[in-house]
Amino acid sequence: VQLQASGGGLVQAGGSLRLSCAASGRTFSSYGMGWFRQAPGKEREFVAAISWSGGSTVYADSVKGRFTISRDNAKNTVSLQMNSLKPEDTAVYYCAATRAPGVRVRASLYDYWGQGTLVTVSS
């Protein structure tokens, strides 16, 4: 599976962005998907994950209620709608795919990674 993330950019605090991740391959619907982020000088951290069917989702506490992960298996895409953005959301955001069942928060369980898209939130 090859992943291509897009949609990053510069936004003011309180604004919104929608990230998208396009996947190649015919087996996209069999993968759980996740979004992670890495801020400058910090370790990569979990943001959100969604099961292969889209029926289960999980979020980091820091984004719960502000971010929404979704997927469209017909289009081989997964999205991350980010609302009420804060300066601390500034990071490179990565989408990832896992063959493990359910929703996974550990980066080590993900098998494929996209190249990342930069989100900058100004105060």
N, C-alpha and C positions, 0 to 999 in steps of 0.2 A: 504494500500500500504506500502510495506517495501522497503527501499532504502539503497543501499550499494555503497558508494563512494570509488574510488580507483584511483591510478595514481600519487599520490603526491610523493615528493622526494626533493632531493637537486640538485639545478641547479645554474650555474653561471649567473650573469646578462647578458642579451642579449640572453639567451637560451630559449628553449621551453619545455613545458610539455603539456600532454594531459590528462585531468581528465575524468573519466567515472563514470557514476552512473547507476547501474543496479536496476531495479524495479521489484518487484514481483506483481502478480495479473493480471487479465485479462482486467482490465479497464484502463491500463496505458495511452492509447491514448486519454482518456477523461480528463486528467489532464494537466494543464499548469505546466511547470517545471522551476525551477530557481536555480541559484548558488549564494550563499552568502559566505562571508568570515569574519573571526574574527582574528585580529592580537592581540598579547599579550598586555594586558592592554587597549584594545580598544573595542568598541561596535561592534556587528555584523553589517556588511554592505552589501548592495545589490551589486551584480556583473553583473549578466545577467539573462534574462528570455526568455522563448520561449513558444509560444502558443501550444495548443494541437495538431494542425495540422502541426506545424513548419513554418507556413506562416508568423508569426509575431515574431520579436525579439526586445529586448531592452537591452541597456548596460549602465552601469555606465560611466560617463564621464572619469573616471580615467583609464578605460580599453578599451574604444572605439578605434577601429582601430588595437588593439593588440590581443584581445580575440575574439573567435567565439564560439557561442553556437549552438549546433545542436542536433537532436534527430532521433532515428530510432524506430518507433512504432512497427515494425515487431519484433525487438529484445528487446523491452522494455528497451532501454537505452537512456540516454542523455549524451552528451559530452561537454567538455569545452576545446577548443584548445587555449593554452596560448603561445603567441609569444612575443619576445622582453621583456622578463621578467625583472623586476626591483626589487631591494631589498625591496622596499615598497610594493611589492606584497606578501611578506612573511606573511603567515597566515594559519589557518586551514580553509579549504574550505568545505562547506556543500552544498549538493543538497537537494532540497525540492520540494514538489508537492502541487499544489493548485487546488481546485475544482472551483475556481472563473474563469469566462471566460476571454479571452484575455491574455495580459501579465501584470504581477503584480510585483511591486518593493517593496512593503511593506511586511516585514517578517511576520507580524501578519495575513496576508491573506493566509499564507501557512499552510496546514493541516498536512503534514507529512515531517519528516526530516531524513536524513541519519546521520551517525555517524561522518562524517568529515574525511578529509584526509589532512595531513600537507604538505604544500609547503614552502620550504625554498630557498630563492634566495640570493646567496652570491655576495658580491661586488668585 
